[in-house]
Amino acid sequence: MKDLPNIVSDLIETTKKHEQYRDKECINMIASEGIKSPAVSQMLDMSHDLATRYAEGENDREGHVKKRFYQGQKYMSQIEDYATDAIKSLFRATWADVRLISGTHANTATFKGLSLSSKNNKMVVTPLSCGAHISHDYTGLAGSILGIDNINHVYDINEFNIDPDKSAYVIRAAKPGIVTFGGSLFLFPHPIKELKEVCNEVGAYIAYDAAHVLGLIAGNQFQDPLREGADFITASTHKTFPGPQGGVIMGVPDTPAKEKAVRKIQYAVFPLTASSTHLGRLPALGIACLEMKVFGQELATQIIKNAQIAGQYLYENGVKVVAEHKGFTRSHQIALDVRSFGGGNKIAQELEDANIILNKNLLPYDDQSDKENPAGLRVGFQDVTRHGMREGDIKHLCDLMIDIIKGKRTPEQVKVDVMALKKEFGQVKYGFQSVEEALKYAKS
Ligand SMILES: *Cc1c(COP(=O)(O)O)cnc(C)c1O
């Protein structure tokens, strides 16, 4: 091992290389990664002191600061309240908690809180193989840390969605305390409305995991979980929602059962799972909320349109895109089956060699034990869209992908075109270019 100064100089140099590589030279199509506006990034830069502080304590029923244990909080408590109010306003929630540092943290507190509130340790979830996040699963957070028993929704592989009729039987028989919706491979809105009644009947809370689709929900283009029957939404604030890395929980607690759930979730946030709450991200989160209020509808519409255009174009050019009979997707992502071209592993690597970054993905009908050799690729369009790509640009990008998938050109040859395309779309659209601009808009 090198000595410490050399390690740190390597660390700094490598970080510079990373920033140049992923931010300037690669096209990002990872479906779980967001893209911050200059204003959001600048706000993070302006919040250095805040990013060193602690704000442990309790919050009230509106999600506002109630009690803090340290001194020096006079502005911090206001900042947290304003960030909470920004989230509540954008999503028409009456309660929110912004103290979560990630989507997994939001799920931790929510699943724990809801199982305490329902005194029921069973949770119905989408199967992991069909797109649920690992934190929902018995092999992950839910089972291995929280000790929650999983029962799977019935998933219709043909429809790429939960089967509402069959899942109703499962919920009625299992009588869980929690039913979850939402996921990581997430093409179509989940049937909350259809399953709301049976959840009520057995006394189960509905938790909707919007980590992937929060930005689409903000833009009113996917589904509206709180109005369709979800009791709580959990999410990351950095996937399609273009905020700083963090997590959030929100809801409309308008019944005694939901009010009780809020108290239990807050207890699961603090003191159970949070100490430092990474306060430096909160002002930037608020700016991202305003951006989504102003640009969210246009952005979300274009993201979904671009995903659908890519699905259609790739399909017409001989690449298998799943859910063709359903128009490929209603979200920011599509899923490709590239088994006949060598599989997800090989193609994802070759695309990386051409500076197109995405991830291989097991498809619901894949052998789930063979994680290293999935048929699928998951492709997200939130980044390219926010950089300004529209129909013609998306088709051009698809042509470059097809060259790789079909082996028409080498990754080295395609990379030149990818880097040129990236250069053309360097600016971040659908957002404020500076904090000053955001402030000017806010005050106008
Ligand atoms: C990404 C993801 C999470 C985890 O969020 P982090 O912020 O990465 O911890 C939770 N649920 C779903 C559905 C996700 O896709």
The ligand as a Gaussian input file, in Angstrom:
#p B3LYP/6-31G(d) Opt

LIG

0 1
 C      -33.402000       2.919000      -5.385000
 C      -34.559000       2.350000      -4.681000
 C      -34.631000       2.377000      -3.302000
 C      -33.465000       2.767000      -2.457000
 O      -33.212000       4.089000      -2.495000
 P      -31.767000       4.642000      -2.050000
 O      -31.979000       6.090000      -2.039000
 O      -30.844000       4.161000      -3.120000
 O      -31.444000       4.042000      -0.739000
 C      -35.789000       1.970000      -2.684000
 N      -36.825000       1.532000      -3.413000
 C      -36.802000       1.461000      -4.742000
 C      -37.991000       0.983000      -5.478000
 C      -35.653000       1.860000      -5.420000
 O      -35.595000       1.753000      -6.749000

